Amino acid sequence: MADKTKIIWVYALSVLFLAVNFYLVLEKDIYWFFLLPLVLIVFYYYLVSLDKIILLITFFTPLSVNIRDMEMGLGVALPTEPLMFGVVLVFIANLIFENRYDKKIATHPISYIIYFDFLWMLLTTFTSEMPVVSIKHLLAQIWFIVPFYFVASLMFKDKKNIRKFFWLYLIPLLAVIIYTITQHAKYGFDEDTGHWVMSPFYNDHTAYGAALAIFYPVVIGLIFYPGSSKFSRFSAFVITIIMTIAIILSYSRAAWISIVAAFGVFLLVMFKIRFYWVALATAVIIGAFVVFQQQIFDVLEKNKQDTSADFVEHVRSIANISSDASNLERINRWQAALRMAEERPVFGWGGGTYQFVYAPFQLAKEKTIISTNLGDKGNAHSEYLGPLSEMGIPGLLIVLVLVIVVLYKGLMVYRRTVKREDKFIVLMVTLGLVTYFVHGLLNNFLDTDKLAVPFWGFIAVIVAMDVYHTGEGEEETSEEE
């Protein structure tokens, strides 16, 4: 009788649901009620399995669409950001009512850097030129970092979830790539057209290129990942070929540079060059640039090659700071950011405010044909100068410390892990992060879900491997010896 009663209830609720929907559609022209079952399923998993929500958000991220031109210059990525906000609410509720979170994650060095980052963002919100914008910026960072760092770090205790995370971003990204290439083909793969054909999924070719670059080491690693099935290896190989074509057709010079840098780090790892030698060499290069910057700029100014559909010419245009509008506009934005920092060196102008306040800091002689005073064509084009202008010198220092510690931890965890599959995972995400750290010299996208999800997700992988999996395999190795 109990089973029959359940069946009756299922049929009754189904009929009621359909009847209400037909009434709303036919009489009221309302269609959204059909989404109710999906909403209930999602709500259920918020309560019983938050990791599935994280994976769901990951899948939707490459497909999300940013809704702009909302009041006060705010926007939201649908459906990902509302789902992330829900994760934040559940996470906070768990902390309040259960008062339980893994101390190993909570006390990890990277977690402390994030705490300082949140604290400084909060303080600079009070001193912000536009407090409402800075509050939104702070909230956006919270609903990016909480799900894909603090929750994901716990989720990645199960290493199967790491590979699920990779594939659930790669599969929809592949769909976006195919869409973009198909659209691009209609225009003969024209270079100018290549800047916008990935819309509405990515704002422009630079964000698209950054997403391709950060996952490029991952998809290559999946080809050789120990224990993978032949189907997985073959799928990763095919995706690698398609992504290689997409990276070339993206015409994103920053993406190309970042991949070359990641390959350089890969060689350093393979040849077992110590981290402090790399840090020393980097310091020497930066010092040499500072000392000889005038001579370097004199050489660069002789390069007149503009962006081009020809691959070789497009590569040459990377160093053109005399006539290439894109390069000159970056320099214009950087100079404006530096002037903003000079005026407010400690607290900056407030998180997220750069695009709204940088216009008066431009000089007429540095403006280009693509310069704007309307705040509608991007940000500071730097993950380092952006925080400097918005949150002062402390904001820049926090970013630099995060970069150094993440790279150090990634390389150290790689060396300390015993299992080959663990080494693959750590190396793949570390090289992926290298692409973004380099890309961050020329662009900034961590205020969007497209790059924030893989960025913080990859950092969470390093932390989870460090906390939960570093010592795995040591006992087996010692027994064999």
N, C-alpha and C positions, 0 to 999 in steps of 0.2 A: 504493500500500500504506500509505503514511504516513497519508493521509486516512482510509482504512478503519480503521486502528488507532485513530485519534483517536475515530472514531464508536463503535467497540466500547468504548473506555474510557468515553465519555460515557454509553452505555447501561448499562454494568456498574456505574458509580458511582451512576447514578440508581436502578437496581434495588436496589443495596445500601442507599442512603439511605432509600428507601421501606420496604424490609424492616425496617431497624432502627427506623424510626419506627413502623410498625405494631406491632412487638413491644413497644416502649416504651409505646405508647398502650394496647394491649389487655391486656398482661400487667402493666405497672408503673404505668399511669395517669400517664405522664409525657408532656407535650405540648411542652415547650420546645425539643426537638431540631429541630422544624420550622423554627426560626429560624436554624439553622446557615448556610444559604446567604446569608441577609441579613447575618449577622455577618461572614461571609467577604468579602462585597462591600464592606462598610463598612471592614473591616480593609485591604482592597486600596487603597481610596482614601486611607486614612491614610498609606499609603506612597508613593503616586504623585501624588495630587492633593488636597492639604489644603484648597484653596479649596472643593471640592465638599462636604467635611465641614462647613465653616463655613456654607455655604448650606443644607445639610440641617438643621443645628441651628437656623438661622433659621426654617425652615419649621415645625419642631416646637415652637418656643418658645410661640406663642399656644395650642397644644394641650397643652402639658405639664401634668402634674399633680404637685402638691407632696405628698410623703409625709411626714406629721408624726408627732409623738408617738413618735419614736424615742428610744433611750437618750440620756441626758444632754441632752435637749431639742434634739437635732439633727434635721435633716430634709434631704431631697434632692428636687429636681425631676426627674421622669422623663419622657422619656428624655434630656433636654438636658444636665443636669449631668455624668453619666458620659461623654457624648460630648465635652463641653468638657474634662474632665480628661484624656481621651485626646489631645486637641489639645495640651494643655500638655506632656504627656510627650514627644510627637513634637517639639514646638518646642524643648524643652530638649535632647533628644537631638541635634537638628540643630545647636544652638549648640555642644554639646560636641565632636561628631565632625567637623563641617564648619567650625566657628568662623567662620560667615559670616552677617551680617545687614546690611541696608541702613543705612549710617551716617547717611543723610539722615533716616531715620525715628528711628533710635536717638538722634540728637543734636537732635531737634526740641524746642523749648521745652516743649511739652505732655508729651513723653516724660520730660523731666527732672522735671516736677511729679509724674508717676506714680512715678518712682523714689523721690522723697522721701516720697511717700505710702506706698509699700511699706515703706520703711525705718522710718518712724515707726510704722506698724502693727506691724512686727516688734518694735520696742523696747517699745511699750506692751503687747505680748503677754507680755513678761517681767515687767511690773509689774501685770498684769491681776488683778482680783479672782477671775476664773474663767478660768485659762489655757487650758483645753480648749476653751471656747466661743470665746475669742479666736483660737486656732489655726484652728478651723473657719472663723471669719469671715475670717481672712487668706487661707486656702486658697480660699474661695469667691470672694474678690475677685481672686485670681490666675487662677482658671479662668474668670472673666468677662472680665477685662481682656486677658489674653494672647491668647485667640482673637479677640476682637472689637475689639481695638485693634492689638496688635503684628502679628498674622497678617493681619487684615482690611486694615490700612493697605497692606500689600504687595499683597494681592488686588485692592484698588481702584485699583491702577495701571492695570488694564484697566477703563475706565469702564463697560463692559457689566455688570460684576459689581455695580456700584453700583445699577443699575436692577433687576438680578436680586434683590439684597438687599431693595430696597423691596417688590417684588411678592411675594417668597416669605414676607415677614411679613404683607403685607396680605391675601393670599388666605386663609390659615387664620384670620386675625383676622376676616375677613368671615364665615367659617363660625361662629366663636364669637359674633359679633354676631347672626346669624340665630337661632342656638340661644337666646341670651339673650332676644331680643325675643319669640320664640315662647313661651318659658317665662313671660316677664313678662305676655304677653297672657292667659294662663290665669288670672291674678290681677287682671285689669282694670287693668294698669299701675299698681298700687298703689305708693306711695312707699316704704313699709317693705319690701315684697317686692323692690323694685328694688335693695336693698342686698346681696342674696345670690343672685339668680337666675343670675348668671354663674358660679357655682360648678359644677363643680370646677376650671374653667380659670383663674379669677381669684378671689383670696381674698374680695374684697368690691368694692363699687362704686367705691371710691376708686382702687384699683389698675387696675381696668378703665377708669375715666375717664382716668387718666394715660396709659395705652397708646393710647387713642383720640386724646387731645389731642396726643401727641408725633408721631403719624403724620398728623394732620389737615392741617398745612401741606404735607406731602409729597404726599398724595393730591390736594389742590387743585392743586399745582404740576404733577402728572402730566397734568392735563387740558390744560394749555397748553404742556407740554414740547415744545421745538422738535424737529421730525423724527419725532415719534411717529405711529404709524399711527392711522387713524380708530377702529379697534377698541380700541386702547389708551386713546385719549382718551375714548371713550364708556364704557369699563369704569371708568375713573377717575371720570367724572362720576356714574355710577350708584353707585359705592362712596361717593363724597362725600355723596350724598343719604342713603344708608343710615347712614353714620357720623354725619351731622348729627342724624338721628333718635335714634341710639344714644346720642350725647353728651347730648342733652336727657333721654332716659329713664334715663340713668345716675344722675341726681340728684346728680352730683358737682360741688359748687360750686367746688372747687379746679380742676377741669378747665375749667369755664366761665371762671373768672378767668384761667387760664393762656392760654387761646385769645385772650381779649381783649388780654392783654399782648403776645402774639405779633403780633396785628394792629397794635398800637401801634408795635412795632419795625418792622414792615413799612412803615408810613407814614413812619417816620423814615428808613428806607433809601430809599424812593421820593423823598422830599424832600431827600435827600442831607445830612441833619444829621450833623455830625461826631461821632465817637465820644466825644471829650473833653467835648463839650457834654452828651451823654447822661450821662456819668459825673458831671459837675458837677451836673446837675439831680438825679440820683439821690442824690448826697451831700447836697444841699440839702434834699430831701424827708426823708431819714433824720434829718438834723439838726433839721428842724422837728418831726418826730415826737417826738424825744427831748425837745426843749424844751417842747412843748405836749402831751405825752402825757396828762397828767391831764385837761386839757380835752377831749381826743379821747375818752378813756374815759368821761367824764361823758356825752358825747353818745351814744356807742354803748350805754351802759347803759340808755338810754331806749327802745331798740328791743326790743320784746317779741315780735317775729314769730318763731315756731318754724318748723322745716322743714315743708314742705307739698307735696302733690301738685300744687298750683297753681304754675305756673312763676314768676309774678311774686312771689308770697309766698315761694317758695323762694329767689329772688334776694335779697329783702329780709332773709331770715334769715341771710345771710352776715355781716352786721354785728351780729347779736344776741349779745352777750356777757353777757346778764343771765339768760336762761332757756333758751337752746338748749343741750341736753345735749352735742351733738357739739362745738360751739364751746368750751364750758366745759371739756370733757375735754381738748381740745387745750391750752388754757391751763394746765390742771393738769399735763399731761405736760411742757410747756415749763418751768414753774416748777420741777418736780422735776429736770429736766435742768440748769437753772441752779444749783440747790442742790448737785447732784452736782459740777458744775464748780467751785463755790466751795470744796468740800472737797478736791478733787484737781485743781487748775488746770493742772498741767503734763502729767502722763501720763494723767489720766483714770482710768476704772475698767476699761478694756480693751475692745477692739473686740467688738461684738456682745453686750455684757453689760447694756445699759440695761434691757431688759425683765425681767431677773432681779434687778436690784438697786435699781430706782428706788422700790419700794414705801415704804420708810421715809422717803423724802424728800417724800412727799405730806403736805399739811396737811389736817386734817379739814374745815376750812372751804372748801377748794378742790375736794374730791372731789365727784363727780357720781353719778347713779344708774347710770352705766355704768363707773364706776371699778372697778379690780380690783387685787388684790395678788398674783395668781397668774401674771402675766407671760404671759397667753394672749390678749390683745386688742391686739396691735400694739406699736409701738415709740415713739420720741420724737415722732413726727409732724413731723419736720423733718430735712431733709438737712444742716442747719447746726448746730442745737442737739444733734442726735444725736452727731456727731463731737466736739463740744465736751465733752459729758459723758463720752464713751467714750475720747477721745484727747487731751483737754485743749485748751488754747488753740492749740498748734501744729497740732492736727488740724483745727480750725476754719479757721485761716489757710490751710492747704493747700487746703481746699475752696474758699474764697473766691478764692484765686489761680487755681485751675483754672477757675472760672466766668468770671472776668475775662479770662484769657488766651484761653479758648475763644471767647468772644464777640468779643473783639478780632480774633483770627485769622480767625474766620468772616467778619466784616464787611470786613476788609482783603483777604482772598482774593477775596471777591465783587467788590470794587472793582478789583482788579488783573487779574482774568481777562478775557479778550477774547471768547471764544466765548459765545454766548447760552446754549447748553445747559449749559455749565459754571457760568455765573452762576445758572441755575435750580437746579442741583444744590446748590450751596453755600448759596443763600438758603433752599431748602426745609429742609435739615438744621439750619441755624442757627436758623430760626424754630421748628423742632421742639424743639431744645434749649432755646430760650427758654421754651417751655411747661413743660418739666420743671424748669428753674431756678426758675421762679415756683411751680410745683407743689411744689417742694422746701421752700418756706416753710411748707407746711401738712401735708405727708406725706413719708414716705421709703420708697422701694421699690428702691433700688440693691442691696439684698441679695437680690433675686429675679431670676431669669432674664428675667421678663416685661418689665422695664424696663431691666435692665442691658444686654441685647442691643442694643436700639435706641439707648440712651444712648451706650455706648462705640462702637457701630457708626457713629453719626452723627459722633462726634468723629474717628474714623478716616477718614471721608469728607473732613472738612475738612483733616486732615493730608495725606492722599493728594493732594487737589487742590492744596494748598499746595506740596508737594514735587515732584509729577510733572507737573502740568497748568497751573500758573499762567501760564507763558510761552507756552503754545500759542496760535497764531493771530497772534502779534505780527509774525512775518516776513511772513505773508500780508497783514496790514494795511499794513505799511510799503511793500510792493511795490505795492499798489493806490494808495497815496498818491503 
